[in-house]
Amino acid sequence: MTITEFEMLKSISIDSIDRDTIQNINSIDIDTSLSIEERYKNLLKQTRNPYFFRCNGTIVKVEFTDNNLSLQEALTDTLIRKKSR
């Protein structure tokens, strides 16, 4: 897969994604005995778009930033900002 193809998959909005193409996270199998590169190739085979998955019927889009915050820090920051409104 090319960088352009990854960028195209990444640019899809959560509102326009076809729900039927999203893999349930419980059905994704990660073989930890494989190299990182092979794991990623395997993930791409199992999913049509590595930026989306379903969890209990909810569509989740994975995004990354360059701010080096952990998920917990980002969620805490979001909740604090929401509470202060």
C-alpha positions as CSV (number, residue, x, y, z in Angstrom):
1,M,0.0,0.0,0.0
2,T,1.3,3.4,-0.9
3,I,1.5,6.5,1.3
4,T,-1.1,8.1,-1.0
5,E,-3.5,5.2,-0.4
6,F,-2.9,5.4,3.4
7,E,-3.6,9.2,3.3
8,M,-6.8,8.5,1.4
9,L,-8.0,5.9,4.0
10,K,-7.0,8.3,6.8
11,S,-9.0,11.2,5.2
12,I,-12.3,9.3,5.3
13,S,-14.7,10.8,7.8
14,I,-16.4,8.7,10.4
15,D,-19.8,9.9,9.1
16,S,-19.1,8.7,5.6
17,I,-17.5,5.4,6.2
18,D,-19.5,2.3,5.2
19,R,-20.3,0.5,8.5
20,D,-20.3,-2.8,6.7
21,T,-16.6,-2.5,5.8
22,I,-15.4,-1.9,9.4
23,Q,-13.9,-4.9,11.2
24,N,-15.0,-5.7,14.7
25,I,-12.0,-5.4,17.0
26,N,-12.7,-8.7,18.7
27,S,-12.2,-10.5,15.4
28,I,-8.8,-9.0,14.6
29,D,-6.0,-11.4,15.4
30,I,-2.5,-10.0,16.1
31,D,0.2,-12.6,16.0
32,T,2.9,-11.3,18.3
33,S,5.4,-13.8,17.1
34,L,5.6,-11.9,13.8
35,S,7.9,-8.9,13.2
36,I,6.3,-5.5,13.5
37,E,6.3,-5.2,9.7
38,E,4.6,-8.6,9.3
39,R,2.0,-7.8,12.0
40,Y,1.1,-4.6,10.1
41,K,0.8,-6.5,6.8
42,N,-1.4,-9.0,8.6
43,L,-3.5,-6.2,10.0
44,L,-4.0,-4.8,6.6
45,K,-5.2,-8.2,5.3
46,Q,-7.7,-8.4,8.1
47,T,-9.0,-4.9,7.8
48,R,-10.0,-2.8,4.9
49,N,-9.0,0.4,6.6
50,P,-6.5,0.4,9.6
51,Y,-7.8,3.7,10.8
52,F,-11.3,2.3,11.7
53,F,-12.7,-0.5,13.8
54,R,-15.9,-1.4,15.5
55,C,-16.3,-2.0,19.2
56,N,-19.7,-3.2,20.5
57,G,-21.3,-1.7,17.4
58,T,-19.6,1.7,17.8
59,I,-17.3,2.9,15.0
60,V,-14.0,4.1,16.3
61,K,-11.5,6.1,14.2
62,V,-7.8,6.0,15.2
63,E,-5.9,9.3,14.8
64,F,-2.4,10.3,15.9
65,T,-0.9,13.6,16.8
66,D,2.6,14.8,17.3
67,N,2.1,16.1,20.9
68,N,3.4,13.0,22.6
69,L,0.4,12.8,25.0
70,S,-0.8,9.4,26.2
71,L,-4.4,8.4,25.6
72,Q,-5.1,9.0,29.3
73,E,-3.6,12.5,29.2
74,A,-5.5,13.4,26.1
75,L,-8.8,12.1,27.6
76,T,-8.2,13.9,30.9
77,D,-7.4,17.1,29.0
78,T,-10.6,16.8,27.0
79,L,-12.8,16.2,30.0
80,I,-11.2,19.1,31.9
81,R,-11.9,21.4,28.9
82,K,-15.5,20.1,28.6
83,K,-16.1,20.6,32.3
84,S,-14.9,24.2,32.3
85,R,-17.4,25.2,29.6
